[in-house]
């Protein structure tokens, strides 16, 4: 993976080191995005007991309420990013969500915590679409899935540290301290981003001439909707995220309730299986897809379809085996494979649109992913768990997850397979 090096004295990315530095910094920012987001998953059993909450309230807190504000704010922020300074938007967004995470430790009731998480969602809406656009401008089309795959490791790195730090901080100091300790470093990182990351010219990696013409939202929506590959890909990504977000948000609660594990030990296990495993999977998925796509571009969709089908039997077994450690070991396979779709779908989306559509196209893709995945996934799982409480008791969450999540992953893989059928023609028809 080596960034393109267009000529020109005004190019802040003439140095390969600067391109890699920016990619690493943006990946760290994305890690903080998911540390702040994932922290709630490992803390929610303690929060539930302290604030007397139901599973439906927890699902709303970690899923739908967060996602609605996340995706609602994402579109106008992406419009701003397609015409403004993307570096400044990333820095400001990081400051907002880190501050709102820190004050989550001071809340006294459910409504206050819900409002704090809404603030986190609004802040995080400005993180990824501008970052995606920056990366696409400093890394060329043949290495873009690898670069965005590297960036997407931030999801898994954030989950790793969210589970690890949250689990042990909660065990020794309580959930309020965990929020404060995790939120404050993000404020410092926001200043580093603002001072050290240069804003690249649009079309830099492809040496394409940028137009100052602003593309209307309806035109971007119409273009994406007209591409059958995008429609199947976006639905496949949303359903994959349904399974992934539900797993990362509810796995800790499942292991605590059904296997009586402590948060410290469990946080360590989940950090390694979902966090470290996911980081390996998402980066290697983008790298492998870029290499296979040199022979056939359909591999960008075939790969997440194949890994989705592989995940299904493991996802069933995780919730049905009687031993806690067997369950956690089985979780390594989905942990590695869950996010392979991410770098491929973002890079492919950018390949379908014009230069000044990239941040907005990412926001539209993320709107679909987060409404279906983050919005409906954890909330629906919580609702089904509450519904099954009368018949299944302490195992209601176990059966809610086994009924829903493998089916969603299978459905997702089918859509990725269908997306591959028109992918080459849709990429060839992309506007300049």
N, C-alpha and C positions, 0 to 999 in steps of 0.2 A: 504494500500500500504506500504509494509515494505521490504527494500532491503535484499537480501540474504547476509549471513555473512560467507563466506568461511574462513576456518582456515588458519593460516600461519603468521609468525612474520613479513613478508615483506608486508603484506596487508595494504595499506593506508586506506582502507575502512572497517576495522574490527569494527570501531565505526559506529553505525547507524546514529549518528548525522552528521558525515562527508559525508555520502552518501546523506543525505537530504540537507546539505549545498551546495554540488556540484550541485544538481538538481536545487536548488533555484537560485544559481549564474548563471548557464547556461540559466535558464528561463529569468532572467533579461537581459542577453546578447541578447537573442532572441527578447526580448521586444524592446531593442535599435535598433535591425535590422529593426523592423517594424515601430518604431517611425520615424527613418530616411527615411524609404521608404514611409510611409503614409503621412508624412508631406507635400509632394508635392501635394497630392490630395486636401487638404483644402486650399492650397496656390495658386492652379493653375489658378483660375479666376483672381487673382491679378497679377500673372506672365503673363498671357495671355494679359491683358490690358497693362502692362508695356513694354513687349517685342514684342507686336503685333503678336500673334501667332494664328494659326487655331486649331480646334479640332483635326485634323489629327496629327499635330505636338505635341499637348499635349498627345495624345494617344501613339505616338511613344516614347515620353519622359518618360512617366510613365509605358509603357509596353514593346514593342518589343525591342527597343534599349537596355534598361536595361536588359531584360531577356536574350538576345543573349549572352551578355558578362557574365552574371550571370551563365548561364548553361555551357558556353564554358570553363570558368575557373573552374567550379565545378568538372569536371571529373579529371583533373590532381591533383587538391588539394586533392580530395578524395583518389586518389592513394597514395599520400604522407601520408595522415592520416592513411591508412591501414598498413603502415610500419614505421611511425614516431611518434613523440610525439604530440598527438592530442590537449592537453591543450595549447601548444605553438602556434599551428596553429590557434586555436580559438582566443587567445589573439592578435596575429598579425593581423588577419582578422578584428577584432573589431576596432583596432587602425586605419587601413586603411580606412574603410568605415566611421568612425566617422570624421576623418580628411577631407575626401572628402565632407561630408555633410556640415561641417563648412565652407569650401571655396566656397560652392555653393552660399553663401550670397554675394560674391564679383563679380559674373559674370556680364558681360555687354551685352551679346547677346545670341541667341538661341544655337549656336554652343558651346560656352563655358559652358553653362548649361548642354547641352547634354553630353559633355566630363566629366563634374563633376559627372553626374549621372552614366556614364559608370564606373567611378572609384568606386562609391558606390557599383555598381553591382559586380565588381570584388572582392572587399573586402567582401561583404556579401556571396559570393560563398563559402568562407571558414568557415562559421559559423555553419551551421546545420549538414552536414554529419559527421564531427568529433564529434560534440555534441551528435548526435544520437548514435554513436558507443560507446562513453563513458557511456551513460545512459544504453545501452544494456549490458554493462559489469558490472554494479553495481546493476542492477535490473533484477531479473530472469524472465523467459518466462511468468509465470502466473500473473505477475504484470507489465509487460513491457508496455502494452497499456495504463495503468493508469499513469505510470511514463512519458511516451512520451506525453500522453494527458496533463499532468501537464505542461511539457515543452512547448507544443504547445499553451498553454495559452498565451505565449509570443506574438503570432500573435495578439491576441485580446487586450492584455494589451498595446502593441505598438500602435495599432490602436486607442485605447482609449486616450492615452497621445498625440499621433500625432495629432488627431483631436482637443483635448481640448487645448493643449499648442499652437498648430499652429493657431487655430482659434482666440484665444485671443491675442497672440503675433502679429499676422498679423493686427488685428483690431487696436491695440494701437501703435505698433512700425514698422509695415511693414514686408514684406515677407523676406527681406534680414536678418534682425535681428533674425527672427525665425530660419532660417537655422543655424546661428552661435550659438545661445543659445542651440539648441538641439544637435549639433555636439560635443561640447567640453566635456560634462560629459562622453561620451563614451570612450574618450582617457584615462580618469582616471580609468574607469572600466576595461579597457584592462590591466592595471598594476595590479589591484586587482586579476584578473583571473590568470595572470602569477605567482603571488606570493603565492596564497592561494589554488589553485585547484590542487590536486595530479593526476597524470596520472595512471589510473588503469591498471592492467594486463588484457590481452585479454582472454575472457572466464571466468573471475573471478566469475560472479554470478552463472554460471552453473558448476563451478569446472571442467571445461574442459581443456585438455592439448592443448596449442596453438602450432601451427607449424610455423616455420620461413619461410616457403615456400610462396613466393609471387604469388598470383593468377593472371594470365593475364586478362586484361580487356575483351578480347573476350570470355574467359571462363565464366566470370560473366554474360555478355550479353547473352551468349548461354543458361546458366542455367535459367535466368529469362524469356527469350523468350520461353523456353520449357514448362513453367508453365502457363497453360491457365488462372488460377486464377489471376496471376500477370498481364497478358495482359489486361484482363477486368478491373481489379482493377486500374491499372495505367491510362487507358483511362477514367474510371469513375472519378478518382481523378482530371485529367486534365480538364475535362468538368465541374466538380464542381468548380474548381478554376477559370475557365473562367467566370462563373456567379459571384463568390465571389469577384475576383479582379476587375471585371468591376463595380460591385456595390460599393465597397469601394473606387475606383478611380473616379467614376463619380457621386455618389450620392450627394455629396456636390454641384457640378456644377448644377445638375438637380434641387435641392431645391432652389438654388440661382436664377436660370433662370426662373423656372416655378412658384415658390412661393415667390420669392423676400425676402428670409431670409438673415440675416446678418451672417458673418462668426463666430462671437463669440457665438451667441445663437445656431447656427447650429452645431458648433463644439462640444458644450456641449451635444446636443441631440444625435449626431452620436457617441460620446464617450460612452454614456450609452447604446444605442441600439446595435451598431455593436461591440464596444469595450468590455464593461462589459458583455453584453449578449453573445458575442462570447467566452469570457473566461469561463463563466459558461458552455456553451455548449460543448466546446472541452474537458474540463476536465471531466465533467460528462459522456460524450460519451465514453471516454477511460475506465473510472471506470465501467460503466454499461456493456460495451462490455466484459471486463475481467470477470465479474461475470457471465454474460449469457453464455460466451464461455466455462465455466466449464462443462456445459451441452451439448453444441454443438458449435464447433469452427466456424461454419458458421455465427454466430452472429456478428463476426468481419466485415462481409460484409453485412449481412441483416440489421444491424442498420443504416449505411449510406444510404442504398437503401430506407428504410422506411422514414427516415427524409428528403431525397431528394424529394420524392413524396409529402410529407406534405408541403414543401416549395412552390411548384409551384403555387397554387391559390393565396397565399399571395403575391408572386412576381408580379403577374399580377395586383392585386388590388393596390399595392403601387403606380404605375405610372399612374393609371387612376382615382383615387379618387380626388375630387376637392379641398379638404382641406389639408393644409400642415401638421397639427398636426395629422390628421387621417392617412396620409401617413407614418409619422414617427412612429406612434404607431403600424401600420401594419408591419412595418419593424422589430419589436422586434422578431417575430417568425423566419424569415430567419436569423436574426442576431444571434440568439441562435443556430440555427441548421446548418448554413453554413459549419462550420469547424469540425463537428463531425467526418467526414471521416479521418481527418488528423492523429491523434494518432493511429487509427486502421490500416491505410494503411502502415505507417512506421513500426509499430511493426510486422505486418504480413510479410512485405518484409524481415525484419531481420530474421524471422522464416523460410524463404524459402532458406536462404543462409548459408555459412560457416562463421567461426569467422573472418577471414581476408577478408571477402567480405562486411562487414556491412557498412562501410563508403562509399564504392563505390556503393553498391546497393542503398543507400540513395541518392547519387548523380544522379544515373540513374533515379530513381523515380522522383526526383526533376527536372531533365532535362525535363521529359515528362510533369510534372505538370506546370512548368514555361513556356515552349514553348507554350503549348496550353492555359494555364490560364493567366499567366502574360503577355506573349508575344502577343498572338492573341486577348485576351479578351478586354482590354482597347483600343487597337489600332483599332480593328474591330468596336467596338462601336463608336469610334470617327469618323471613315470613314463613317459609316452608318448615323451618325448624320449630317455630312457635306453633304452627298448625299440628305438627307431629308430636308435640310435647305430651298430649294426653295419652297417646298410644305407645310412644317409645321412651318416654321419660328422659333420663340423662343421655340416651343415645339418639335423641331427636336430631341433633346436628349431624351426627354420623350419617343417618339415612337421608337427610336433606341433601348432603353433599354427594352421596353415591347415586341418588336418583337424578340429580341435575347435571353434574359437571362432566362425566364421561360422554353423555349424550351431546352436550354443547360442543365438546372438542371434536367429536365425530362429524357433526354438522359443519363445523368450521372447516375441517379438512376437505370436505366435499366442495365447498365454495372456492377454496384455493385451487383445487383441481380444475374446476370450471373456468376460473379466471385465466388459466394458462392457455385455454383454447383460442382466445382472441388477442393474447398479449402482444405478439409480434406485430400484428397489423395496427393495434392501437398505439404502440410506441412509434411506429413509422409515421403515423399521422399527427404526431405532436407538433404544435405551433412553434415558430422560432422564438 
